[in-house]
Amino acid sequence: MEKTTSVNGCDIDKGCPLAGVTAKAENLFGQSSTESRFTLLAFDTEDHASAGFKSYVAVEEDRGGQTRVPLSVQADADDTLAYDDGYNIHVFLRVGGVVAHLLIFDHEGEHISTYEVQTLATWQVHRIRTLAGG
């Protein structure tokens, strides 16, 4: 795991209540050219994760363009926000003390199906719940 700083800029070596990891998954649907990258941020409490979720979403939205088409994603997370920025699909999830950001895109510029987005979000929530023991 690479060293990560929190959304509020504190350094995890100095006692920040956060650890993070980034990973990548490619071609999850057979012939699809869809790729997803996900960032997981684990907080020490659900309250910190809730505040971190809001801060992280705000930071990522500031990085993106002005176009945001809201998407409906039902993944059984405690908090969910999803949108299409015209280039990528962003799905933000909070499950207990973990915040996840899924960045989904297609190398060939093809449409990313609602099924793909929903499946990736549901899969991520399931993984977090399984690993957290709940």
Secondary structure, 3 states (H helix, E strand, C coil): CCCCECCCCCEHHHCCCEEEEEEEEECCCCCCCEEEEEEEEEECCHHHHHHHHHHHHHHHHHHCCCCCEECCCCCCCCEEEEEECCCCEEEEEEECCEEEEEEEEECCCCCCCHHHHHHHHHHHHHHHHHHHCC
